[in-house]
Amino acid sequence: MIIIGEKINGSIPVVKEAIEKRDAAFIADRAVMQTDAGAHFIDVCASTAPEYEIETLKWLMEVVQDATDTPLCIDSPNPRVIETVFKYANKPGMLNSISEEGDKCEVLLPLMAGNTWEVVGLTCDDRGIPNDVQTKVDITKIMVEKAAKYGITPDRIHIDPCVMALSTENNSLLNFAHEIREIKILYPTIHVTGAISNMSFGLPLRALLNKTAMTFAIQAGMDSAVMDPLNRDMMGTIFATYALLGQDKHCRKYSKAFRAGKIGSVVKK
Amino acid sequence: MMNIANLGQFVIDGNEPGVIENVNLLVAGKADPITIINEGLLSGMNVVGEKFKSGEMFVPEVLMAARAMNAGMDIVKPLIADNDMPSLGTIVIGTVKGDLHDIGKNLVVMMLESAGFKVIDLGIDAKVEQFVAAVKENDADIIGMSAMLTTTMTYMQEVIKACEAEGLDVQYLVGGAPLSPGYSEKIGAIYAADASGAVDTAKKLVGDSVMKEVMFA
């Protein structure tokens, strides 16, 4: 499971406050904690007003890169902002994100030619998020074909099929699993990612639904996630699921994670 | 004879066949259609709104209740002349330009309709011209705007400026993840944190405008 740590995002109130105060220690701490917990990428998202977004993102990138060697995941709804701050990354990471909305692909894919940057691709376009599996697969195809023109192979793309809320769509998990399978059939080396926590919107005991949904999604082939790596319960669910699916030989990773104190209840010493 | 007050329970339970059967019975018994709406369907939905607010009911149940209520509405609406239709006020609502998120907005639409507002839903990616035209056409009291992105929420201000330039007498209700009460106030709008908050605020806003009319009449 490739984990994209989501805890440095200006839409989180405490992070917003740290950004406003330019509290570098707070941000650095979040970067280090996520790295220690197993994040493969550290997402940085300013979520400020557009006029401050570039300077904020640049600052976040500098702070995170000073604190840890974990690659960045540069996150903005505006491709031009990503294009502008791209040069401040000191090594390849991930771009978050392209989709078939506007000219996102046209702005961001050229940045990825001839290097090892990866990218999140959302299966939506100017008409919004499709309701049906086939349109999401079609959008995936378009993005993969556009990427190929810049020599970007599918294994550098993380498709996010846009998880919908179970509370408004009764088949949202079944549809998600179907989408994962269809995309993996088409491109076996592509990654499928997503924000599983959307699933539980509007329902009680969200954590329970999120963990259960994660299990089904992993079984369907999801191998990347935008999540909080400090969520021990969710991390435990991921390790347990791989072990149960026979994808963790002799359950070594599961056992190791337990010994390292990464999963299970916290033992007070 | 079916009791109108009991009809509300069928709405609360999200029992669509039950609502349909009993509204038909009430209509056959010559009950007043407006009373059926106010004391049966809407009063049931009000309980749902309260329970949603207090965390006793959840989104899927609210959706079920709204569907049941609407099934009842469909039966009685044709029996009422258009201008006799009870309405708290008219709201034009949309997710603003560049933004395609609509789960929250749709929930707000449903809750507003259930509370007795007439709602004109512009859907997603709604532009200034659409808001202005819809307000004029429907003599709306409130514009509701939703945004999920920091980059799109700034468009709300453009809508407000355009409406002011047109001299439209309308108030602004805004919501969505990146919005805050402070930002909303700055652009001349009122913030609602969730769907039931939006209903409460909308009620206050139309209440205020009614007061204004009385005061300045």
Interface residues (C-beta under 8 A of the other chain):
Chain A: G10 S11 A46 S47 T48 A49 P50 E53 P77 N78 E101 C124 R127 G128 I129 M164 A165 L166 S167 T168 N170 F201 G202 L203 P204
Chain B: G55 F58 V59 P60 L63 L100 D102 I103 N106 L107 I124 D125 L149 T150 T151 T152 T154 A177 P178
